[in-house]
């Protein structure tokens, strides 16, 4: 792996190899503190972020690299003066050994890669993809279940604009006997292109109208907030809330994931339930991103 633009770049074998490295880093992070000591990494975010940006920054520093950062590129970079994304990249690649970028354009990572002399790492492109989030999501499923094959996955919330679900569908399709269930308002239903993708991969997909339509033995409940920044108007009240009563409809083996931040779609009354692993999921993001950086930039 010499860059990371989308989930299509992975095979099952390369994915498991990355996860093996992430597990080793998580177990013994002290062994990796000098891995990238001679590297400078640019972190360029044109959209707000907490977990992705800060976990990448933590990963960079824990690997011994240096970084140059623009926290809000939309207002604090030369974009405000009319500079194109491509020209920004043409400048940054003179300063850094890799560029980690989040942007509102669906094609941002691909456009940046076309002009960059250094690796581009996609930290979120519009409503299209968020590959590093999907990588940590599947890593968390593997860590908690011991396997990914045979997973019954429910995706909830904003399936239309939620790029994390789009990437997750593509990445988990590398495994066997996957079943996916979609629960959302009709306004936020999964785009047809991802339904077609699952059909081509032989993955059964069921559109659900309530929690009662989901199998009681579901393995993963993956909720997302409504991405209101990507459309105009009021989306109304969230209809599908995971709380203690909802979670108890399912077995003890079910786990709850969320890319965060959450609004009201996951109640705080389940935070101490062992099935609620979204904060552990966020921690895993740092180790997976350390593995990504070491794979791309390490010896």
C-alpha positions as CSV (number, residue, x, y, z in Angstrom):
1,X,0.0,0.0,0.0
2,X,1.6,3.3,-1.1
3,X,-1.5,5.5,-0.6
4,X,-5.1,5.2,0.6
5,X,-7.9,6.7,-1.5
6,X,-10.7,4.2,-1.0
7,X,-11.6,0.8,0.2
8,X,-11.3,-0.8,-3.3
9,X,-7.5,-0.9,-2.8
10,X,-7.8,-3.8,-0.3
11,X,-7.9,-7.6,-0.6
12,X,-8.9,-9.7,2.3
13,X,-5.3,-10.8,2.7
14,X,-3.8,-7.2,2.7
15,X,-6.5,-6.2,5.1
16,X,-5.7,-8.9,7.6
17,X,-2.0,-8.1,7.3
18,X,-2.8,-4.5,8.2
19,X,-4.9,-5.7,11.2
20,X,-2.1,-7.9,12.4
21,X,0.2,-4.9,12.4
22,X,-2.4,-2.8,14.2
23,X,-2.9,-5.5,16.9
24,X,0.9,-5.6,17.5
25,X,1.0,-1.8,17.8
26,X,-1.9,-1.8,20.2
27,X,-0.2,-4.5,22.3
28,X,3.2,-2.9,22.3
29,X,3.1,0.8,21.2
30,X,6.5,1.4,22.8
31,X,8.1,-0.6,20.1
32,X,7.1,1.8,17.3
33,X,8.0,5.2,18.7
34,X,10.9,5.8,16.2
35,X,9.4,4.2,13.1
36,X,8.8,7.5,11.2
37,X,11.3,9.8,13.0
38,X,12.6,11.2,9.7
39,X,9.2,11.9,8.2
40,X,7.0,15.1,8.0
41,X,3.3,14.6,7.4
42,X,0.8,17.3,6.4
43,X,-2.7,17.1,7.9
44,X,-5.1,19.2,5.8
45,X,-8.7,19.3,7.0
46,X,-11.3,21.3,5.0
47,X,-14.1,20.1,7.2
48,X,-14.5,19.8,11.0
49,X,-13.2,16.7,12.8
50,X,-12.3,15.5,16.2
51,X,-11.6,11.8,16.2
52,X,-10.2,11.4,12.7
53,X,-7.9,14.5,12.9
54,X,-6.7,14.0,16.5
55,X,-6.2,10.2,16.2
56,X,-4.1,10.8,13.0
57,X,-2.1,13.5,14.9
58,X,-1.6,11.2,17.8
59,X,-0.6,8.4,15.4
60,X,1.9,10.6,13.7
61,X,3.5,11.7,17.0
62,X,3.5,8.2,18.5
63,X,5.4,7.0,15.5
64,X,8.0,9.7,16.0
65,X,7.1,11.8,12.9
66,X,6.6,15.5,12.7
67,X,3.5,17.2,11.2
68,X,2.3,20.4,9.7
69,X,-1.3,21.1,10.3
70,X,-4.2,23.2,9.0
71,X,-7.2,22.5,11.3
72,X,-9.8,24.3,9.2
73,X,-8.6,24.6,5.6
74,X,-11.8,26.0,4.4
75,X,-11.2,29.3,6.2
76,X,-7.5,29.3,7.2
77,X,-5.9,28.3,3.9
78,X,-5.5,30.0,0.6
79,X,-8.8,28.4,-0.5
80,X,-10.4,31.6,0.8
81,X,-8.3,33.4,-1.8
82,X,-9.5,31.2,-4.6
83,X,-6.8,28.6,-4.7
84,X,-7.8,25.3,-6.2
85,X,-7.4,22.0,-4.3
86,X,-5.0,20.8,-6.9
87,X,-2.7,23.9,-6.5
88,X,-2.8,23.5,-2.7
89,X,-1.6,19.9,-3.1
90,X,1.1,20.9,-5.6
91,X,2.5,23.1,-2.8
92,X,2.0,20.8,0.1
93,X,3.8,17.9,-1.6
94,X,7.0,20.0,-1.5
95,X,6.8,20.2,2.3
96,X,5.7,16.8,3.4
97,X,6.3,13.1,2.9
98,X,2.5,12.3,2.9
99,X,-0.7,14.3,2.9
100,X,-3.7,13.4,5.1
101,X,-6.8,15.2,3.8
102,X,-10.5,15.7,4.5
103,X,-12.6,17.6,2.0
104,X,-16.2,18.2,1.2
105,X,-15.8,17.1,-2.5
106,X,-16.7,13.5,-3.2
107,X,-13.7,13.2,-5.6
108,X,-11.2,15.2,-3.5
109,X,-8.8,12.3,-2.7
110,X,-8.7,11.1,-6.3
111,X,-8.2,14.7,-7.6
112,X,-5.4,15.3,-5.1
113,X,-3.7,12.0,-6.0
114,X,-3.6,12.9,-9.6
115,X,-1.3,15.9,-8.9
116,X,0.5,14.8,-5.8
117,X,4.1,13.5,-5.7
118,X,3.6,12.1,-2.2
119,X,1.0,9.6,-0.8
120,X,-2.5,10.9,-0.3
121,X,-4.5,9.4,2.6
122,X,-8.2,10.0,2.4
123,X,-9.6,11.1,5.8
124,X,-13.1,11.7,4.4
125,X,-14.3,12.9,1.0
126,X,-17.8,14.4,0.9
127,X,-20.5,11.9,1.1
128,X,-18.6,9.3,-0.9
129,X,-15.9,7.5,1.3
130,X,-14.2,7.4,4.6
131,X,-11.8,4.5,4.2
132,X,-9.8,4.8,7.4
133,X,-13.1,4.9,9.5
134,X,-14.2,1.7,7.8
135,X,-10.8,0.1,8.5
136,X,-11.1,0.8,12.2
137,X,-14.8,-0.3,12.2
138,X,-14.0,-3.7,10.7
139,X,-10.9,-4.0,13.0
140,X,-13.2,-3.4,16.0
141,X,-15.7,-6.1,14.7
142,X,-12.8,-8.5,14.4
143,X,-11.4,-7.6,17.8
144,X,-14.8,-8.1,19.6
145,X,-16.1,-11.1,17.6
146,X,-12.8,-12.9,16.8
147,X,-13.8,-13.0,13.2
148,X,-15.6,-11.0,10.5
149,X,-16.9,-13.9,8.3
150,X,-20.6,-14.6,9.1
151,X,-21.3,-11.1,10.4
152,X,-25.0,-10.0,10.5
153,X,-24.6,-6.2,10.3
154,X,-27.4,-3.6,10.8
155,X,-26.7,-0.1,9.4
156,X,-28.9,2.6,10.9
157,X,-29.5,6.3,10.6
158,X,-28.2,8.3,7.6
159,X,-27.4,5.7,5.0
160,X,-27.7,8.2,2.1
161,X,-25.1,10.9,3.1
162,X,-23.2,8.8,5.7
163,X,-19.9,8.1,4.0
164,X,-18.8,5.8,6.8
165,X,-21.6,3.3,5.9
166,X,-20.6,3.5,2.3
167,X,-17.0,2.5,3.0
168,X,-18.0,-0.1,5.6
169,X,-20.2,-1.9,3.1
170,X,-17.3,-2.1,0.6
171,X,-14.7,-3.3,3.1
172,X,-16.8,-5.9,4.9
173,X,-17.7,-7.3,1.5
174,X,-14.3,-8.9,1.4
175,X,-15.5,-11.4,3.9
176,X,-17.7,-14.5,3.6
177,X,-21.4,-15.0,4.5
178,X,-22.1,-11.3,5.3
179,X,-25.7,-10.2,5.8
180,X,-26.6,-6.5,5.9
181,X,-29.8,-4.9,7.1
182,X,-30.7,-1.2,6.6
183,X,-32.9,0.8,9.0
184,X,-33.5,4.4,8.2
185,X,-36.1,7.0,7.3
186,X,-36.9,6.7,3.6
187,X,-35.3,10.1,3.1
188,X,-32.0,8.7,4.2
189,X,-32.2,5.3,2.5
190,X,-29.1,3.7,1.1
191,X,-28.3,4.9,-2.4
192,X,-29.0,2.4,-5.1
193,X,-25.3,2.1,-6.2
194,X,-24.5,0.4,-2.9
195,X,-27.4,-1.9,-3.1
196,X,-26.2,-2.9,-6.6
197,X,-22.7,-3.4,-5.2
198,X,-24.0,-5.8,-2.6
199,X,-26.1,-7.6,-5.2
200,X,-23.0,-8.1,-7.3
201,X,-21.0,-9.4,-4.3
202,X,-23.8,-11.8,-3.4
203,X,-24.5,-10.0,-0.1
204,X,-28.2,-10.1,0.9
205,X,-29.6,-6.7,1.9
206,X,-32.9,-6.2,3.6
207,X,-34.6,-2.8,4.1
208,X,-36.2,-2.6,7.5
209,X,-38.9,-0.4,8.9
210,X,-38.4,-1.0,12.6
211,X,-36.1,-2.6,15.1
212,X,-38.4,-5.5,15.2
213,X,-37.5,-6.3,11.6
214,X,-33.9,-6.9,12.5
215,X,-32.8,-10.5,13.5
216,X,-32.6,-11.0,17.2
217,X,-29.2,-12.5,16.8
218,X,-27.8,-9.5,15.0
219,X,-24.0,-9.2,15.5
220,X,-23.4,-5.5,14.9
221,X,-25.7,-2.5,15.2
222,X,-23.9,0.3,13.4
223,X,-25.6,3.7,13.9
224,X,-24.8,7.0,12.3
225,X,-26.0,10.6,12.9
226,X,-28.0,12.5,10.3
227,X,-25.4,14.4,8.2
228,X,-27.3,17.7,8.2
229,X,-24.3,19.6,6.9
230,X,-24.8,17.9,3.6
231,X,-28.3,19.0,2.8
232,X,-30.7,21.9,3.4
233,X,-33.9,21.7,5.5
234,X,-35.0,20.1,8.8
235,X,-34.6,16.3,9.0
236,X,-37.1,16.1,11.9
237,X,-36.9,13.9,15.0
238,X,-34.7,10.8,14.9
239,X,-37.0,7.8,14.8
240,X,-34.5,5.0,15.5
241,X,-32.9,5.4,18.9
242,X,-30.8,2.7,20.6
243,X,-31.4,2.8,24.3
244,X,-31.5,0.2,27.0
245,X,-35.0,-1.0,26.0
246,X,-34.0,-1.2,22.3
247,X,-30.7,-3.0,23.0
248,X,-32.4,-5.6,25.1
249,X,-34.3,-6.8,22.1
250,X,-31.1,-8.4,21.0
251,X,-28.7,-11.0,22.4
252,X,-25.7,-10.5,24.6
253,X,-23.4,-11.0,21.7
254,X,-24.6,-7.9,19.8
255,X,-22.2,-4.9,19.8
256,X,-23.1,-1.3,19.1
257,X,-20.8,0.8,16.9
258,X,-21.0,4.5,16.0
259,X,-18.4,6.6,14.2
260,X,-19.3,9.5,16.4
261,X,-20.2,12.3,17.2
262,X,-23.6,11.1,18.2
263,X,-26.6,13.3,18.7
264,X,-29.7,11.6,20.2
265,X,-29.5,8.4,18.1
266,X,-27.7,6.5,20.9
267,X,-28.9,7.1,24.5
268,X,-26.3,7.6,27.2
269,X,-28.1,4.9,29.3
270,X,-26.3,2.2,27.4
271,X,-22.8,3.7,27.7
272,X,-21.8,1.3,30.5
273,X,-23.3,-1.7,28.7
274,X,-20.5,-4.1,27.6
275,X,-22.2,-4.2,24.2
276,X,-21.6,-0.5,23.6
277,X,-18.1,-0.3,22.2
278,X,-18.1,3.0,20.3
279,X,-15.5,4.6,22.6
280,X,-13.2,1.5,22.3
281,X,-13.9,1.8,18.5
282,X,-12.6,5.4,18.6
283,X,-9.4,4.3,20.4
284,X,-8.8,1.6,17.8
285,X,-8.7,4.4,15.3
286,X,-5.4,5.6,16.5
287,X,-3.8,2.1,16.3
288,X,-5.2,1.4,12.9
289,X,-4.0,4.8,11.6
290,X,-0.6,4.1,13.1
291,X,-0.6,0.8,11.1
292,X,-1.6,2.7,7.9
293,X,1.1,5.3,8.3
294,X,3.8,2.7,9.0
295,X,2.7,0.6,6.0
296,X,2.8,3.6,3.6
297,X,5.8,5.4,4.9
298,X,7.8,2.8,6.9
299,X,10.8,0.9,5.7
